[in-house]
């Protein structure tokens, strides 16, 4: 039995929703993964009279495809879709059987209109919390359009293929055998990349808003909900709905919810936002803002959105070390998400730059996967909580270097080492390794506001007690502001405060 009892019980409920017969075509060999895959397929077939399976010759072994009777749907799993990919398997079974995907009708029409042949391959790890979004989006496209196929490839099951392509970050997507993208991508983002995005003129033609929120993370979502509840015309324009929270694995300090994961919280936020009459414009990056009779927000695609008031909640991004080799080897050994990319470095030597909580948590996680972890901390002492430090120092395969400055990340096609300066002796030293995880905190996404609004020396927007900025009618909330602490719950509170401040501004003006 491949499936545990509780998962099997859960799966039984979903399989009752199958709308028509499906056939699983399975290509297996004599290896252990093949045996487990065949056992999984047999187990699925035994659980529903609507599922049958047959042996077949597919492009990869082991793999299996999910098909309608007499029709290749184009949805293939090269690897066993359990762990984070279990939901991808369930959705594929339901959608191939005829159950409509939970996607806006407008998006469904966009997918159906795509012309040409699109053969996607996504390389994933089963511990990656960002990978299922990509897998599920590409599966939906394959189900809805006969010209599109998608194969999910578990990097652990196809190590030789991953190494031959120098894939060192997941998810990594190939389209028609050429690199297409890396990292978390939503269905909207993938459609935009294949040329089916929203037109700039369509955005510019929109009526002015009462409140326009720039940014779709916890602060932006909270601000938009609070504004919409006042009955005023509200819009959200976001480069990526959910923001930084999408890259957060475990959340244990969101009061009233003992534990959740970033993508789950973002899905709940999105659901809550959709309960209100909020115009959400995703995948749109702000370029500049000007106050005339109304605020005019210019987007990167040239569109202009108008509003009586604006709330900036553009959040923050991972801070770069800014040394030679960092950009050159990004996704080629330089990584920022230990949960996603850690499994690709199994048995290898890696470094973690940063001795704060995120850096030490990363080092502890990686120590269970990789051969050896070296932690590099600029200051004379680690900044992480004592409980994390005690755990770190108890691990046999971790070295901690304090009072050192990263000088260069070296490599040829991929990372092969890191050079650092010992700040006590000024001596330059080099360590041979295959991966570097950067964990040195966040930098606010406010570059586009330079010279427009007052910011502090690190780029955070300075706000008052109403979350107002130096420009009347322009408010800011969340991690892009000079709030002393960057926490999800604090961002949500400041988003609500900014919305109430904006509403007060509107009724007084």
N, C-alpha and C positions, 0 to 999 in steps of 0.2 A: 504493500500500500504506500503510495507516494504522498497522498494528501492526509493531513492530520484530521482527527474526528471533527473538531470544531470548524475547520475550513470546509470539510466535506458537507457538514450540515448547512453552512452558509451557502455553499455552491448549489446544493439541492434546491433551495428557494429560487435562485436565479435561473436554473435550468428549467423550472416550471414555466418561465416566461418566454422560452424559445417559440418562435412563431411558425417555423417550417423546418423540414429535415435538413441536416447538414452532414457533410462527410469530411473526416480528417484524413488527409493523405500524409503518411509518415514514412520518412526515409531514415533507416537506422542501420548501424553496424554492430560490432561486437563489444564496443567500449562501454564503460560504466554509464556515461551520460546517455548513450543510446538505449541501454536497458531501462534506465529511469524514465526516459521519454516514452518508450513503448508502454511501460507500466502506467504512466499518467494518461496516455491516450486510451488505453484499455479501460482504465478506471472511469474516465469521462463517458465512454460509450456504454459502460454498465449502469451509469446513473440516469440515462435518459434514452427513451425509445426513439427520440428524434436525432440521436447522434450515432453514426456508424464510422468505422475507420477501415482503411485499406493501405497496404504497403505500396510504395511508389518510389520512383527515382527522382529526387529533387536536386537542386543545384548544390546544396550542402547536406552533409550527413554528420551528425544527426540534425533533423529538422522536421517540422510538420506544418502543413498548410490547412487553413480553415475555408471550406468551400460550400457553395450551394450545390445541390445535386445537378450534375451535368454542366457545371460552370466553375472555372477557376476564378476565384474572387480576387486573388493577388495578395492575400494576407498570410504571411509565413512567419513562424517562430523557429529560428535556428538557436536552440537553447531551451531550457525548461523555464517557462514564464511563471515562476513562483516569486517569493519575496515581494519587492515593490512592484513587480510586473504581473502579479496575480490578477489585479483589476484589469490590466490590459487583455489578459486571456478571457476573462468573463465578458468584457464588453465586445470583444471580437466575436465570441460565440453568439451573443445576442444580436449584434448588428448584422452579421452575415445571415442569420436566420430570418432577418426582415424587420427586426425592431428598429425604429428610427433613432439615430443618434441624437443626444440632447445638444443640438447645435441650432443657432438661429437659422430661420428659413433663408434669409439673405445669404448666409455663408454656404448653405447647402447648394443654392443656385450658382454661387461663384465656383464651387468645386465642380459641379456638373458641366459648367461651360469651358473648363480647361481643355485645350486641344493639344495634341502631340503625345508622345510616349514618355512617361515619367516612371522610372524604376528606382525607388528609394531603398537604401540600406541604412539601418541605424545600428551603430555599435554601442552597447550598453553594459552596465554591470548591475547585477540584481540587488545591490545595496544602494544604488543611486536613486535619490528621491526626485531628481529632476527628469530622469529618463522616461518614466511612464507618460508624462505629458506629450513628449515627442512621439513615442511609440503609438499612443492612442490617437493623436492627431493624424499621423500618416496612415494608420489603419482605417480611420474614418474616410480619408480621401480615397483609399483603395476600394472600400466598400461602395462608395457613391459614384466613382468614375471608372469605367472599364479600362481606360488607358493608363491607369495608375496602379502600380504594385508596390508593396512594402515588405521587406524582410527585417525582423528584429534579430540581431546577432549578439549573443552573450559573449563578451570578450573572454571570459574565463573558459568557455567551451571551445573557442577558436583562437587560442593564443598565438599560433603561428601567423594567422591572417592579420591579427591586430599588430603584431610586431613587424610584419613585412610592410605594413602601411604606416608604421611609426605613430600609431594612435595612442596618445598618452593622456587623453581626457574624454570623459563621457558626459552626455551623449555626443557622438560624432556621426554626422549624417553624410552619406554619399548619394548623389543623384546621377544616374546613368554612368556609374563607375568613376565619377569625378567628385572631389570634395565639395560639399554644399554648405555645411555649417557645423558649428560646435557649440555645446552648451544648451541650456534650456530654451526651447522655442515653442511658442503657442501655435495653434492652428492659424490664427490671424497672421502671425509673423511668417509662417511658412508660405501662406498664400501671397503675402506681400512680396516675398523673395522670388516666387515664380511668376510675378507680374499680374496678380489679381487683387491688388490692394485698393484702398479708397482713393478717389481722385481729389486733388487739392481744391478744384472749383466747387465740388460738392460740399466741402467744409466751409469755404468762404461764403457760400450762399446762405449759411445758417443765420437765423435771427439773433440779435444780441441777447446775452444772458444777464440775469441779475447777479449771479455769482458764478464765476468760472474757476474751477479748481485745477491747478496744474500739478499733476502727480497722482498716482493711483495706489499708493501704499496705505498703511493703516491711518496715517494722518489725513490723507486726501479722501479716503473712503468715509471716514468719520465726519469730515467737514461737509462733504456732499450730502450725506444723509441728514445731518442737522439742518443744512440749508434747505433741502427739499421738503423737510417736515414743516418748514415755515410757509410752504406754498409758493415759493418763488422759483423762477426759471433757473435751473441749475445744470451745469455741464462739468464733466471731467475730461481733461485731455491728459493722456498718460503715455509715456514711452513704453512702459511695461506694467500692466495692471498687477498690483501686488508688490512690486518693487523688490527691495532687498530681502523681504520676508520669504520670498520664494526660495531663496538660497539657504534658509535656516532650517536645520534638520529638526532638532528637538527644542520645544518651547515648554518650559516648566515653571515660568513665573508670571503667566497670564492669569491673573486672579479669577477664581471660580472654575477654571479648567486646569486640572492637575497636570496634564501633559497633552501636547498636540504637536503636529508637525507644520512647518511653514506653509507648504502647498495646501494642506487641509484648511488652515486658517484663512488663506487667501480665497479659497473656493467659497468659504462661508461669507467672507466680506463681499465677494462678487454677487452672491445670491441675495445678500441683504440690500446692496446697492440697487439691484434689479427690481426690488419690491417698490421702489419709488420712481417717479417720473424724472430720471436723471439721464441726460444725454451723455453716454460714455463713448469717447473717441480714443480708442487704443492704438498703440504703435505710432504715436505722433510725438515728435520731439520739439520742445519749445526752443526758439532761436533768439527771440528778443521781445521786449514789451515797451509800449509807449502810451502815455496818458494824454488823450486829446479830450473831446467831449466825453468819449467812452475810452476805456482801456482797449488797446489793440494788441493782441498777442500774435506774433508772427511765428509760424511753424517752419521747420526745416524744409518741408515740401513747397513752401511759398504761400500756403494758405494763411489768411488773416481771420482770427476769431475776435468778436467784440463782446465786451461785458461792462456792466456798471461797477462791478467790484471783482477782485481777483484774490484767490488764496494760493500761494505758492507752497507746495508740499512735495518737492522733488527729491527729498531724502538724501541718501549718501551712497557711496560705492566703496569697494575695497580700495584701500590706499596702496599705491605701488611703492616699491622700494626705490625705484628710480636709478638702478645701476645698469651698466652694460650687460646685455644678455637677457634681461627680464622680458622685454617685448619680443625679441628675436625668438625666444624659446617658449613663448606662451602656448600652452597646450602641446608642447613638445618636451615636457619635463617640468615646466613652470606651471603650477596649479594654485588655485585659491579655495577649492572645496575638498577637504579631506574625505568627507563622506562619499562624494561622487567618484572621485578619481583615485582614492587610496587603493582599491583592489587592483588597479592596473600596475601598481608598484610592488606587488607581492614578491617577497624574497629579494628586494633591491634595497640599496642604501639611499636615504632621503634626508633632507634638512628641512626644518621648520624655522622661518624667520619670524621672531616675535615671542616675547615671554609674558604676555598678558593672558587673560583667561582663554581667549579664543586660540592662541598659539599653543598653550599647554594642553588644552582639550584636544587639539589636533594631534599633538605629539603622542598623547596617551592612546588615542584611537589608532593612529598609524603604527604604533609599536606592536599592536596585535596582528598586523598584516605584513609589515615589511621586515627586512633583515635587521636594519639599524636606523635609528633616528638621531640626528644631531640638532639640538636647539641652539639658535644664535640669538642672544639678547644684547641690545646696544647698551643698556644701563648696567651698573654694577650688581644689581639684584633683579630677580624675576618679579613681575608685578602681579602675577596670578594669585588667586586665593590660596591660603595655606593648605586646605584640603586637597586641592589639585596638585600643589607642589609635592606633598607627601606621597601621593599616588605616583607622580612622575618619577621621583627619586627611588621608588621601590622597584622600578622596572629595570631588568638586566640589560636591555638593548637600547638604552638611551644615554647620550652624552649631552651635557649642558655646558655651553660656552657663554660666559657672561662678560660684559664690558668689551664686546667686539663689534666691529662695524663691517657690514657686508660691502665688499668692494666690486665683485663681478660674478656673474653666473656664466660658466664656460660651457662650451659644447661644440659639436660640428653640426650634424643633422638634428641631434637631440642633446639634452643636458648631459654633461659628463663630470661636472664638478662645480664647486663654489670657492671663491677666494674671499678672505676676510682679513681685517687689520686688528691685531691685538692692541687695544687702546692703552694698555699699560706700557708695552714695550715698543709700540709702533711697528712691530714685525708683521710682514704679510705672510699669511699661511694659506694653504690650499687643501681642500678635501675632495677626494674622488667620490662621486655619487651619481645617481640617475634621476633624482627628482628634487624639486624645491617647492615647498608650500609656503606662500606668503600670507602672514596673519598679523598685520601690524595696524589694524584698526581701519577707520573709515574717513572719507573726505567728502564734504557736502557737495551736492550737484547744483552749484550756483554760479559756475563760470559764465553762463549766458547772461547773468545780471550785473556783471562788472560795470561800474560807472553809473548804474541805474538806481540801485538801492544801497543803503549803508550796510556793510558787512564787517566782521571782525578780521583779525590778521590771518585766521585759517579759513576764511571764506564763508563762515556762518552768517546768516541774515540776523541782524539785531532787531528784536521785537519788544513791544511793551506788554503790559499786563493783559491787553485785549488781543494780543498777537498781531498788533498793527506794526507796520514798518514806517520808515521816514516819509513814505508817499501816502497821503490820505486815500483810503479805498483799496490799498494794496496790503494784504495780510500774508503771513507766513506761518507754517506749522510743521512740527516734526523734526527729523534729524538734520534738516537743512538750516535750522535756526540755532541761536545761541543758548538753547535749553541746556542746562548743565549735564543732563543724563540722556543717553540714547537708549530708550526702552520702548517696546511696542505699545505698552499700556499708556506711557507718557505721551507718545505720538498721537494716540487716539484722543486723549484728553485735550491736547493742544489743538487738534483738528476741530473738535467740537467748540472749543473756546474761540478759535478763529472764525468759525461760521457764525457764532453768536455776535462776535465783534463786527463782522461784515453786515449782518442783518441790522444791527444797531446803526451802523454807518448809513445804510440805505434809507432807513426810516427817518433819519435826521437830515438827509440831503435830498 
